Amino acid sequence: MKRTPSNAVVIGSAAAVVVAVVATGIAVSGSRDGAATPGPTVTVTEVAPADDAPAAAGHDTEPVAEESGDGVHGLTEAVSYENDVEVSLSKFSRGVSGDYASPANTPYAKFTIKIVNDSDTSVSADELSVNCAYGDEGKEGDAIFDEGLDGLPETRVLAGRSLSVVWACELPKDQKYLQVEVAPDYESETAVFTGHVK
């Protein structure tokens, strides 16, 4: 039977595949014989600098270093969520709650939480979650309810609108480090805002 050029190409390709398979087998068996010991050494060399990096950075003394990640932000940074809602904190100040507040006569940090709704649907403001902690040991800071500090409004933030809520958390006078955890609704992840309040 006469060979056509296409037959020759097919036969040549098949031969190349057989040669490649045989060469691969030789390379693998060769690597089993001689290169088994260098493999783990290379892996250990690559892992060692990663272990040294945090120690060199010197951040392990900060309260939030152990929880480092994308969810940790500065106190005044704006955080955007996947549902096109943005949350930010501003206007930090200190004060002491009154005799009839809850809790009463308690030093606090007051700030404004701004919710910007750039989505196509409304957002319920009473689904907002706010939790505070302070100090190196992360002691929980109670929410303060006093005159002008009424908690969350029972309103909706319409599409394309924004809402500002005044909030306060317990912060003793001898403490400066404050951690505020905020989630705009029940389905969004919590953003962690951290920093020092004067």
N, C-alpha and C positions, 0 to 999 in steps of 0.2 A: 504494500500500500504506500502510495506516495505521500510524504509529509508536506503539509502546507505550512506557510509561515505562522499561522495561528496555532497549529499543533506544536510547532517548535517552541513557541512562547510558553504554552501550557506546560510542556515537558521541562523546559528550562526553569520555570517558576517552581514546579514541584521539586526539582532537584535542589533549588536554593533553599526551600523550606526544610528539606531533609538535612541539608548541611547546617542550617541555622539551629535546628533542634539538636543535632549531634554536638555542635559547638557549645550550645547552652549547657548540655549535659556535662560536657568536659569542664566548662567554667564552674558549674555548680559543684561538681565532684572535686575540682581543684580547690575551690574555696572551703570545702569541708575539711580538706587535708591540711591546708596551710594557714588560712585566715581566720580561724575560729577564735584564737586568743586576742587579736587586736580589736575585735568588735566590742566587747564589754569595756575595754579601756577607752575607746572613743566615746561611748555613751556616758561613762562616768565623767570624762573631761567636759562634756557638754552640760551635764547637770550641775557640776560644782559652781560655775559662775552664777547660775540662777539662784542657788542657795545663798551665795554671798551678797547678792544685790540688795535685798532688803536691809541687811545689817549695815551696809555701806551708806544707804540712804538716810538712816538715822531717824526714821519716822515711827519706830515701834514704841516710842515714849508718848506719842499722841494718842488720845482716847479713841479716835476713829480709825487708826491705822489697821487694827485687826479686822475691821469691817470694810476695808478698802474695796472700791468697785465703782461702777458707773452710777450707783444709786446715792453716792455721797457728794454733797455740794456745799459751797460756801453759804453763809447766812443770807447774803443778798443776791445770790444767783437765781436766774429764772429757769424753771424746769418745764420742758414741753413733754406732753404725754402723747401716746399713739392716737388718741381720739381727738387730737387738735385742741386740747385744753392746756393752758399754761398757768403755772402757779409760781408766785414769787413772794418774798417777805421783805418788808421795809419798815422804816420809821421806828427803830428800836429805841426804847427808853426804859428807865427804871421807876418803880413806885412801890408803895405799900398799901395793901388793901385796907378798907375801913373796918369799923367795929361790927358792922352788920353784913360784911361780905362773907363769901364762902370760898376758901377759908379766910377767917378774919385776921387782921393785923399781920399779914404775911408779905414779906418783900417779894417783888415779882419783876419780870421783864415783860414789857408790853410791846407789841408789834402789829403791823397790818399785814394780813394775808390777802393778796390780790389774785382773783381767778379770772382769767381771760378765756372766753369760749369762742374759738375760731372754727368750731365744727358746724355741721348743718342741723344739729338737734340741740334741744335745751338740756341743761345739766341741773340736777337738784342740789342746791347749796347745803341742805341738811344731811347729805351723804358725805360731806367733807369730814375727814378724820385728821385730828391734830393731837399729837402726844409729845411731851417734852421730857428731857432728862438734863441733868447738869453735873458738873464736877468730873474729876478723873475717874470716879467709880460709877458714873452714870446713874445717879440717884434720880428716881422719878420726880418730875416737877408737876405738882397738881395744877390743873386749870383754875384760874381765878375768875370768880363771878362777883362783880361789884357794879357800882354805878358806871355806866358806859361800857361795861364788859358783860354783855348779855348772852354770850355764846353764839351759836350758829343761827342765822336767819332761816325761817321756813319759807324760802322763796326759790324760784328757779332762775338760773342764768341763761337767758335766751341766746340763740345762735347769733354770733357777731357782737355780743355784749360782754361786759365785765362786771365784777362785783368785788368790793373791798370789805373785809371783816376785821374788826379790831379784836385782838386776842391777847391774853396774858397767861404766863406760866410762872409758877413759883421759882424764884432764883434768889437764894440768900445773898446778903450784901457782900460777904467775903468770897463769893464765887463769881467767876467771869465766863467760864466755858459753858455754852448752851448748845443743846442738840434738839432740833425740832423735826419731828417726823410728820409728813403730810401726804395724804392721798385724797385726790379730788372726788373720788366715788368708790363704791364697793369693789369695782372690778379692776381699778388701776393699781399699779405697784406703788409702794410707799417710797417717797423721796426723802432723803435724810439731809437736812441743812445743819451745818455745824460752824461754830466760830465763837468769838469772844465778845461779850457785851460790856461796855465801859460802865 
